[in-house]
Amino acid sequence: MSTPSFAAFYCLFDDDEWLTLSIRSIYSAVDAIYFFVSDIPWNGPQTDNTRTIETIRSFPD
C-alpha cells in the first residue's frame, strides 16, 4: 500500500502580503505546491504582480 501524497494549490493575482507566511506554514506538510498566477485581476484595474512571482521563486523547489 502506497503512502498518500498531498498538494496545495494557490490561485493568485498580485497578492503577496501573506504569501510567504502561508507557504512556510504548509511547506513541510505537502508533497507539492502548485501556483496559478493570473495576469488579469478578478475585478478592478490590472496591477504589477512582480512581487508575487518573486515570492514564489524565492522558495527552493
Phi, psi and omega in degrees: 000131183275157178280132179294150177243154183231146179227159175240147180234134176239129172250116192227152164210114176045057184220074185253001186303314181247007187298313181300313179297321179296313180297315180300326183289339181245350190309312183277351183265348183241159179269340180205150174232126180249135180243127174248106185250121182267149172267354183238126180288159176296320177205164180081183184285153176289139178231171181282126179252028180301318181296325177297313179297317179297321178297315179298315182290344181286347178272146191293338184269000000 
